[in-house]
Amino acid sequence: MREPQLLGSWLEAARARADAWKKALFAVLGALVVLNIFITPHHPHFVGEGLPGFWAVFSLGAAIAMVYVLKKIVYPVLARPEDDNGRP
């Protein structure tokens, strides 16, 4: 039964070093974008895929769009009271 304690202590230590984890994550992501400048696909499927950093910019745009949709459309539907039938 020591496993939950090990996991809990590991999570507490990771939470205490959250800034270091965040910096490491951004460093890895930045390195991947820089590598994408030098390592490009030989046969891109469409024009944008051949541009350096295309997938990084595309995924950032998709993430922003998902956050917008969830905050403006999905959350109001889920946050309604149970007895609300949607009629004025």
N, CA, C and O atoms as a GROMACS GRO file, in nm:
protein
  352
    1MET      N    1   0.081  -0.121   0.000
    1MET     CA    2   0.000   0.000   0.000
    1MET      C    3   0.085   0.127   0.000
    1MET      O    4   0.034   0.235   0.030
    2ARG      N    5   0.212   0.116  -0.032
    2ARG     CA    6   0.299   0.232  -0.035
    2ARG      C    7   0.288   0.309  -0.165
    2ARG      O    8   0.333   0.423  -0.173
    3GLU      N    9   0.229   0.251  -0.266
    3GLU     CA   10   0.222   0.316  -0.398
    3GLU      C   11   0.150   0.450  -0.395
    3GLU      O   12   0.201   0.546  -0.452
    4PRO      N   13   0.033   0.462  -0.331
    4PRO     CA   14  -0.032   0.593  -0.330
    4PRO      C   15   0.054   0.700  -0.262
    4PRO      O   16   0.053   0.815  -0.303
    5GLN      N   17   0.128   0.662  -0.157
    5GLN     CA   18   0.213   0.759  -0.090
    5GLN      C   19   0.328   0.801  -0.181
    5GLN      O   20   0.364   0.919  -0.184
    6LEU      N   21   0.384   0.707  -0.254
    6LEU     CA   22   0.490   0.742  -0.347
    6LEU      C   23   0.439   0.836  -0.455
    6LEU      O   24   0.504   0.935  -0.489
    7LEU      N   25   0.324   0.803  -0.509
    7LEU     CA   26   0.266   0.888  -0.613
    7LEU      C   27   0.233   1.026  -0.558
    7LEU      O   28   0.260   1.127  -0.623
    8GLY      N   29   0.175   1.030  -0.440
    8GLY     CA   30   0.140   1.158  -0.379
    8GLY      C   31   0.262   1.245  -0.352
    8GLY      O   32   0.260   1.365  -0.377
    9SER      N   33   0.369   1.183  -0.302
    9SER     CA   34   0.490   1.261  -0.275
    9SER      C   35   0.554   1.307  -0.405
    9SER      O   36   0.608   1.417  -0.412
   10TRP      N   37   0.547   1.223  -0.509
   10TRP     CA   38   0.603   1.264  -0.638
   10TRP      C   39   0.524   1.380  -0.696
   10TRP      O   40   0.582   1.474  -0.750
   11LEU      N   41   0.391   1.374  -0.686
   11LEU     CA   42   0.308   1.482  -0.738
   11LEU      C   43   0.330   1.612  -0.660
   11LEU      O   44   0.331   1.721  -0.718
   12GLU      N   45   0.347   1.602  -0.529
   12GLU     CA   46   0.374   1.722  -0.450
   12GLU      C   47   0.508   1.785  -0.490
   12GLU      O   48   0.519   1.907  -0.499
   13ALA      N   49   0.609   1.700  -0.513
   13ALA     CA   50   0.739   1.752  -0.554
   13ALA      C   51   0.731   1.815  -0.693
   13ALA      O   52   0.793   1.918  -0.718
   14ALA      N   53   0.655   1.753  -0.783
   14ALA     CA   54   0.638   1.809  -0.918
   14ALA      C   55   0.563   1.941  -0.913
   14ALA      O   56   0.595   2.033  -0.987
   15ARG      N   57   0.463   1.950  -0.826
   15ARG     CA   58   0.387   2.074  -0.813
   15ARG      C   59   0.474   2.186  -0.756
   15ARG      O   60   0.457   2.302  -0.792
   16ALA      N   61   0.565   2.150  -0.667
   16ALA     CA   62   0.654   2.250  -0.609
   16ALA      C   63   0.750   2.307  -0.713
   16ALA      O   64   0.795   2.421  -0.702
   17ARG      N   65   0.782   2.226  -0.814
   17ARG     CA   66   0.872   2.271  -0.921
   17ARG      C   67   0.796   2.296  -1.050
   17ARG      O   68   0.847   2.266  -1.158
   18ALA      N   69   0.677   2.350  -1.042
   18ALA     CA   70   0.594   2.371  -1.161
   18ALA      C   71   0.659   2.466  -1.260
   18ALA      O   72   0.649   2.445  -1.381
   19ASP      N   73   0.726   2.568  -1.211
   19ASP     CA   74   0.790   2.664  -1.303
   19ASP      C   75   0.902   2.597  -1.382
   19ASP      O   76   0.919   2.625  -1.501
   20ALA      N   77   0.977   2.510  -1.317
   20ALA     CA   78   1.084   2.439  -1.388
   20ALA      C   79   1.026   2.345  -1.494
   20ALA      O   80   1.080   2.335  -1.604
   21TRP      N   81   0.917   2.277  -1.461
   21TRP     CA   82   0.852   2.188  -1.558
   21TRP      C   83   0.801   2.268  -1.678
   21TRP      O   84   0.814   2.225  -1.793
   22LYS      N   85   0.744   2.386  -1.649
   22LYS     CA   86   0.690   2.470  -1.756
   22LYS      C   87   0.802   2.519  -1.849
   22LYS      O   88   0.787   2.517  -1.971
   23LYS      N   89   0.913   2.562  -1.790
   23LYS     CA   90   1.026   2.607  -1.871
   23LYS      C   91   1.083   2.493  -1.954
   23LYS      O   92   1.120   2.514  -2.070
   24ALA      N   93   1.090   2.373  -1.896
   24ALA     CA   94   1.141   2.258  -1.971
   24ALA      C   95   1.048   2.223  -2.087
   24ALA      O   96   1.095   2.191  -2.196
   25LEU      N   97   0.919   2.231  -2.064
   25LEU     CA   98   0.822   2.202  -2.170
   25LEU      C   99   0.836   2.300  -2.284
   25LEU      O  100   0.838   2.260  -2.401
   26PHE      N  101   0.844   2.430  -2.253
   26PHE     CA  102   0.858   2.530  -2.358
   26PHE      C  103   0.991   2.517  -2.431
   26PHE      O  104   0.999   2.543  -2.551
   27ALA      N  105   1.096   2.477  -2.360
   27ALA     CA  106   1.226   2.456  -2.424
   27ALA      C  107   1.219   2.341  -2.524
   27ALA      O  108   1.273   2.351  -2.634
   28VAL      N  109   1.152   2.233  -2.486
   28VAL     CA  110   1.137   2.119  -2.578
   28VAL      C  111   1.053   2.159  -2.699
   28VAL      O  112   1.087   2.126  -2.813
   29LEU      N  113   0.943   2.230  -2.676
   29LEU     CA  114   0.859   2.272  -2.787
   29LEU      C  115   0.934   2.368  -2.880
   29LEU      O  116   0.921   2.357  -3.002
   30GLY      N  117   1.010   2.459  -2.824
   30GLY     CA  118   1.089   2.550  -2.906
   30GLY      C  119   1.195   2.476  -2.986
   30GLY      O  120   1.219   2.508  -3.103
   31ALA      N  121   1.258   2.376  -2.924
   31ALA     CA  122   1.358   2.296  -2.996
   31ALA      C  123   1.294   2.220  -3.111
   31ALA      O  124   1.355   2.206  -3.218
   32LEU      N  125   1.173   2.171  -3.091
   32LEU     CA  126   1.105   2.099  -3.199
   32LEU      C  127   1.072   2.193  -3.316
   32LEU      O  128   1.084   2.152  -3.432
   33VAL      N  129   1.032   2.316  -3.286
   33VAL     CA  130   1.004   2.411  -3.394
   33VAL      C  131   1.132   2.447  -3.468
   33VAL      O  132   1.132   2.457  -3.591
   34VAL      N  133   1.242   2.466  -3.394
   34VAL     CA  134   1.370   2.495  -3.458
   34VAL      C  135   1.416   2.377  -3.544
   34VAL      O  136   1.465   2.397  -3.655
   35LEU      N  137   1.399   2.256  -3.494
   35LEU     CA  138   1.435   2.138  -3.573
   35LEU      C  139   1.350   2.128  -3.700
   35LEU      O  140   1.396   2.080  -3.803
   36ASN      N  141   1.226   2.174  -3.691
   36ASN     CA  142   1.139   2.169  -3.807
   36ASN      C  143   1.187   2.261  -3.919
   36ASN      O  144   1.153   2.241  -4.035
   37ILE      N  145   1.265   2.363  -3.884
   37ILE     CA  146   1.322   2.451  -3.986
   37ILE      C  147   1.425   2.375  -4.070
   37ILE      O  148   1.433   2.392  -4.191
   38PHE      N  149   1.503   2.290  -4.002
   38PHE     CA  150   1.609   2.217  -4.072
   38PHE      C  151   1.563   2.083  -4.127
   38PHE      O  152   1.617   2.036  -4.228
   39ILE      N  153   1.466   2.022  -4.064
   39ILE     CA  154   1.415   1.892  -4.110
   39ILE      C  155   1.274   1.913  -4.163
   39ILE      O  156   1.179   1.924  -4.086
   40THR      N  157   1.262   1.918  -4.293
   40THR     CA  158   1.131   1.940  -4.355
   40THR      C  159   1.085   1.812  -4.423
   40THR      O  160   1.168   1.728  -4.459
   41PRO      N  161   0.955   1.794  -4.441
   41PRO     CA  162   0.907   1.674  -4.509
   41PRO      C  163   0.949   1.672  -4.656
   41PRO      O  164   0.952   1.776  -4.722
   42HIS      N  165   0.983   1.555  -4.705
   42HIS     CA  166   1.026   1.543  -4.844
   42HIS      C  167   0.908   1.560  -4.941
   42HIS      O  168   0.922   1.621  -5.047
   43HIS      N  169   0.794   1.506  -4.903
   43HIS     CA  170   0.676   1.513  -4.989
   43HIS      C  171   0.558   1.565  -4.906
   43HIS      O  172   0.477   1.485  -4.858
   44PRO      N  173   0.549   1.696  -4.888
   44PRO     CA  174   0.434   1.748  -4.811
   44PRO      C  175   0.303   1.718  -4.883
   44PRO      O  176   0.297   1.720  -5.006
   45HIS      N  177   0.201   1.691  -4.806
   45HIS     CA  178   0.070   1.659  -4.864
   45HIS      C  179   0.000   1.782  -4.919
   45HIS      O  180  -0.078   1.771  -5.013
   46PHE      N  181   0.028   1.899  -4.863
   46PHE     CA  182  -0.028   2.023  -4.915
   46PHE      C  183   0.073   2.135  -4.892
   46PHE      O  184   0.174   2.114  -4.824
   47VAL      N  185   0.048   2.252  -4.947
   47VAL     CA  186   0.146   2.360  -4.951
   47VAL      C  187   0.188   2.404  -4.811
   47VAL      O  188   0.307   2.425  -4.787
   48GLY      N  189   0.096   2.418  -4.720
   48GLY     CA  190   0.128   2.469  -4.587
   48GLY      C  191   0.218   2.377  -4.508
   48GLY      O  192   0.295   2.423  -4.422
   49GLU      N  193   0.211   2.250  -4.534
   49GLU     CA  194   0.289   2.153  -4.457
   49GLU      C  195   0.439   2.168  -4.480
   49GLU      O  196   0.518   2.126  -4.397
   50GLY      N  197   0.478   2.226  -4.589
   50GLY     CA  198   0.619   2.246  -4.618
   50GLY      C  199   0.679   2.366  -4.547
   50GLY      O  200   0.801   2.381  -4.545
   51LEU      N  201   0.596   2.452  -4.490
   51LEU     CA  202   0.645   2.571  -4.419
   51LEU      C  203   0.699   2.533  -4.281
   51LEU      O  204   0.637   2.453  -4.211
   52PRO      N  205   0.813   2.589  -4.242
   52PRO     CA  206   0.866   2.559  -4.109
   52PRO      C  207   0.774   2.610  -3.999
   52PRO      O  208   0.728   2.724  -4.003
   53GLY      N  209   0.746   2.526  -3.901
   53GLY     CA  210   0.662   2.564  -3.789
   53GLY      C  211   0.514   2.565  -3.819
   53GLY      O  212   0.435   2.615  -3.739
   54PHE      N  213   0.473   2.511  -3.935
   54PHE     CA  214   0.332   2.514  -3.972
   54PHE      C  215   0.246   2.442  -3.869
   54PHE      O  216   0.143   2.494  -3.827
   55TRP      N  217   0.287   2.322  -3.829
   55TRP     CA  218   0.204   2.244  -3.738
   55TRP      C  219   0.198   2.307  -3.599
   55TRP      O  220   0.098   2.293  -3.530
   56ALA      N  221   0.303   2.378  -3.558
   56ALA     CA  222   0.299   2.448  -3.429
   56ALA      C  223   0.195   2.560  -3.434
   56ALA      O  224   0.116   2.576  -3.340
   57VAL      N  225   0.196   2.638  -3.541
   57VAL     CA  226   0.099   2.747  -3.554
   57VAL      C  227  -0.042   2.693  -3.572
   57VAL      O  228  -0.137   2.747  -3.516
   58PHE      N  229  -0.056   2.586  -3.649
   58PHE     CA  230  -0.187   2.525  -3.671
   58PHE      C  231  -0.245   2.473  -3.540
   58PHE      O  232  -0.363   2.494  -3.512
   59SER      N  233  -0.163   2.404  -3.459
   59SER     CA  234  -0.214   2.349  -3.334
   59SER      C  235  -0.247   2.459  -3.234
   59SER      O  236  -0.342   2.446  -3.156
   60LEU      N  237  -0.169   2.568  -3.233
   60LEU     CA  238  -0.201   2.680  -3.146
   60LEU      C  239  -0.336   2.741  -3.185
   60LEU      O  240  -0.418   2.771  -3.098
   61GLY      N  241  -0.359   2.759  -3.314
   61GLY     CA  242  -0.488   2.812  -3.361
   61GLY      C  243  -0.603   2.719  -3.328
   61GLY      O  244  -0.711   2.765  -3.288
   62ALA      N  245  -0.582   2.589  -3.342
   62ALA     CA  246  -0.687   2.492  -3.310
   62ALA      C  247  -0.718   2.492  -3.161
   62ALA      O  248  -0.834   2.482  -3.121
   63ALA      N  249  -0.614   2.504  -3.077
   63ALA     CA  250  -0.636   2.508  -2.933
   63ALA      C  251  -0.713   2.633  -2.893
   63ALA      O  252  -0.803   2.626  -2.809
   64ILE      N  253  -0.679   2.746  -2.951
   64ILE     CA  254  -0.751   2.871  -2.920
   64ILE      C  255  -0.896   2.862  -2.965
   64ILE      O  256  -0.986   2.908  -2.895
   65ALA      N  257  -0.919   2.802  -3.082
   65ALA     CA  258  -1.056   2.785  -3.130
   65ALA      C  259  -1.136   2.693  -3.039
   65ALA      O  260  -1.253   2.719  -3.012
   66MET      N  261  -1.074   2.584  -2.992
   66MET     CA  262  -1.145   2.493  -2.902
   66MET      C  263  -1.180   2.560  -2.770
   66MET      O  264  -1.290   2.540  -2.718
   67VAL      N  265  -1.088   2.640  -2.716
   67VAL     CA  266  -1.116   2.710  -2.591
   67VAL      C  267  -1.232   2.807  -2.611
   67VAL      O  268  -1.320   2.817  -2.526
   68TYR      N  269  -1.232   2.879  -2.722
   68TYR     CA  270  -1.340   2.974  -2.750
   68TYR      C  271  -1.474   2.902  -2.761
   68TYR      O  272  -1.573   2.946  -2.702
   69VAL      N  273  -1.478   2.795  -2.836
   69VAL     CA  274  -1.604   2.720  -2.853
   69VAL      C  275  -1.652   2.665  -2.720
   69VAL      O  276  -1.771   2.674  -2.689
   70LEU      N  277  -1.562   2.610  -2.641
   70LEU     CA  278  -1.603   2.554  -2.512
   70LEU      C  279  -1.653   2.662  -2.417
   70LEU      O  280  -1.751   2.640  -2.346
   71LYS      N  281  -1.587   2.777  -2.414
   71LYS     CA  282  -1.628   2.881  -2.321
   71LYS      C  283  -1.757   2.950  -2.363
   71LYS      O  284  -1.839   2.984  -2.279
   72LYS      N  285  -1.776   2.971  -2.493
   72LYS     CA  286  -1.890   3.049  -2.539
   72LYS      C  287  -2.013   2.965  -2.574
   72LYS      O  288  -2.125   3.014  -2.565
   73ILE      N  289  -1.993   2.840  -2.612
   73ILE     CA  290  -2.107   2.760  -2.658
   73ILE      C  291  -2.137   2.645  -2.563
   73ILE      O  292  -2.251   2.629  -2.519
   74VAL      N  293  -2.036   2.565  -2.532
   74VAL     CA  294  -2.060   2.444  -2.456
   74VAL      C  295  -2.087   2.474  -2.308
   74VAL      O  296  -2.180   2.418  -2.250
   75TYR      N  297  -2.007   2.561  -2.247
   75TYR     CA  298  -2.024   2.589  -2.104
   75TYR      C  299  -2.163   2.643  -2.070
   75TYR      O  300  -2.222   2.596  -1.974
   76PRO      N  301  -2.217   2.740  -2.145
   76PRO     CA  302  -2.352   2.787  -2.110
   76PRO      C  303  -2.458   2.676  -2.117
   76PRO      O  304  -2.554   2.678  -2.040
   77VAL      N  305  -2.441   2.582  -2.207
   77VAL     CA  306  -2.536   2.471  -2.217
   77VAL      C  307  -2.523   2.380  -2.095
   77VAL      O  308  -2.624   2.336  -2.039
   78LEU      N  309  -2.401   2.352  -2.054
   78LEU     CA  310  -2.379   2.262  -1.941
   78LEU      C  311  -2.408   2.328  -1.807
   78LEU      O  312  -2.440   2.259  -1.710
   79ALA      N  313  -2.398   2.460  -1.799
   79ALA     CA  314  -2.415   2.530  -1.672
   79ALA      C  315  -2.560   2.567  -1.642
   79ALA      O  316  -2.588   2.627  -1.538
   80ARG      N  317  -2.651   2.533  -1.732
   80ARG     CA  318  -2.793   2.563  -1.707
   80ARG      C  319  -2.845   2.483  -1.588
   80ARG      O  320  -2.797   2.373  -1.562
   81PRO      N  321  -2.941   2.538  -1.517
   81PRO     CA  322  -3.006   2.459  -1.412
   81PRO      C  323  -3.076   2.337  -1.471
   81PRO      O  324  -3.116   2.338  -1.588
   82GLU      N  325  -3.090   2.234  -1.393
   82GLU     CA  326  -3.150   2.110  -1.443
   82GLU      C  327  -3.295   2.128  -1.487
   82GLU      O  328  -3.340   2.066  -1.583
   83ASP      N  329  -3.368   2.214  -1.416
   83ASP     CA  330  -3.510   2.230  -1.450
   83ASP      C  331  -3.534   2.331  -1.561
   83ASP      O  332  -3.650   2.357  -1.596
   84ASP      N  333  -3.429   2.388  -1.618
   84ASP     CA  334  -3.442   2.484  -1.727
   84ASP      C  335  -3.462   2.407  -1.859
   84ASP      O  336  -3.378   2.324  -1.895
   85ASN      N  337  -3.571   2.434  -1.930
   85ASN     CA  338  -3.597   2.363  -2.054
   85ASN      C  339  -3.557   2.444  -2.176
   85ASN      O  340  -3.583   2.402  -2.289
   86GLY      N  341  -3.496   2.559  -2.157
   86GLY     CA  342  -3.446   2.639  -2.268
   86GLY      C  343  -3.547   2.735  -2.327
   86GLY      O  344  -3.515   2.807  -2.421
   87ARG      N  345  -3.666   2.738  -2.275
   87ARG     CA  346  -3.768   2.829  -2.328
   87ARG      C  347  -3.775   2.955  -2.241
   87ARG      O  348  -3.757   2.948  -2.120
   88PRO      N  349  -3.800   3.068  -2.303
   88PRO     CA  350  -3.810   3.194  -2.224
   88PRO      C  351  -3.934   3.200  -2.138
   88PRO      O  352  -3.955   3.298  -2.067
   0.00000   0.00000   0.00000
